[in-house]
Amino acid sequence: MMTLNKTIARLIRYFHNGGIAQSFLSEPLSGDFVIDGSDISLSNDFEIGDWILISDSKQRLNGIYLIGEPNYPPITPPNKPLFSLYDGSTDDKPFDSPKSFSGAIYRLLLPFGFVETARKITEWQNDPANAPTLLRSESVFGAYSWSKGRNSASGGIDGWKEAFAGDLAAFPFVMFTLSLL
């Protein structure tokens, strides 16, 4: 099952934007971080509803997460605001035990409508009727004929890229070679 955060990462890679180009990311917050029960302390630059990219120097926690309200109010107010991390599709927390890492956290600067398009693609991919197939059926003179499931325009197998080509055309295509995703 595809989750929203994985679809966003896939779309960023699709646009050949490794996640570092200025059109998609803010300046990084670098240092040592602790994620405790999916809660993390970040600077005031971040807000609930921001999408972030975690770049762990050991690449164990690399990924895209949605910032939400903390699981519980802190007993003593932290020096930095406390946020929860989500995958964006459900209220599930991606981390259940404390994790510490050195690295960078970027706020994703996604174009208007990008997350909604990613949400539609995620729903489309999770629908069993849209599972990729190599065969396509056609009714010919009262009988069925089977042929390879090819897209006549691209010659490739039908998939999310063909289904959402019109929506994807609205977003910037930024070529960048360095990839954190």
Secondary structure, 3 states (H helix, E strand, C coil): CCCHHHHHHHHHHHCCCCCCCCCCECCCEEEEEEEECCEEECCCCCCCCCEEEEEECCCCCCEEEEEECCCCCCCCCCCCCEEEEECCCCCCCCCCCCEEEEEEEEEECCCCCHHHHHHHHHHHHHCHHHCCCCEEEEEECCEEEEEECECCCCCCECCHHHHCHHHHCCCCCCCCCCCCC
